Amino acid sequence: MTRLKLVDIDTKNAVEIDIDGQAHPTKIIDKLKELGILKPNETAMFGVSPDERHIYYVPAATVDQLIAYLNQTKQILYYRRYPIHGYRGPTTTQQERQTA
């Protein structure tokens, strides 16, 4: 497991997560949802921010590559929340399948 520190670009709150280094970077969003940092109707964009206002995407195939880039450039990983419009949650039949 790899420890990764992210900072919410809007609130400046920092969070540290443990994640598999070989996982795809989109698993970071799944981990934030799992920890309750992101709501089910939210998603996030993450990357570096030289001006602490805009987020610039960092292309990486794994979390370890992302961390290597951050260490090499001495930058912080930021994220910003975005609502998922039209999200209504699981349907009743999906909920019934989960409890069965």
LINVENLIN-V397816 format. One record per residue. N is the residue number from 0. RES is the residue in one letter. SS is DSSP state (A for helix, B for strand, O for the rest). Layout:
BEGIN
((N;RES;SS) (N;RES;SS))
END
This chain:
BEGIN
((0;M;O) (1;T;B) (2;R;B) (3;L;B) (4;K;B) (5;L;B) (6;V;B) (7;D;B) (8;I;O) (9;D;O) (10;T;O) (11;K;O) (12;N;O) (13;A;B) (14;V;B) (15;E;B) (16;I;B) (17;D;B) (18;I;B) (19;D;O) (20;G;O) (21;Q;O) (22;A;O) (23;H;O) (24;P;O) (25;T;O) (26;K;A) (27;I;A) (28;I;A) (29;D;A) (30;K;A) (31;L;A) (32;K;A) (33;E;A) (34;L;O) (35;G;O) (36;I;O) (37;L;O) (38;K;O) (39;P;O) (40;N;O) (41;E;B) (42;T;B) (43;A;B) (44;M;B) (45;F;B) (46;G;B) (47;V;B) (48;S;O) (49;P;O) (50;D;O) (51;E;O) (52;R;O) (53;H;O) (54;I;O) (55;Y;B) (56;Y;O) (57;V;O) (58;P;O) (59;A;O) (60;A;O) (61;T;O) (62;V;A) (63;D;A) (64;Q;A) (65;L;A) (66;I;A) (67;A;A) (68;Y;A) (69;L;A) (70;N;A) (71;Q;A) (72;T;A) (73;K;O) (74;Q;O) (75;I;O) (76;L;B) (77;Y;B) (78;Y;B) (79;R;B) (80;R;B) (81;Y;B) (82;P;B) (83;I;O) (84;H;O) (85;G;O) (86;Y;O) (87;R;O) (88;G;O) (89;P;O) (90;T;O) (91;T;A) (92;T;A) (93;Q;A) (94;Q;A) (95;E;A) (96;R;A) (97;Q;A) (98;T;A) (99;A;O))
END
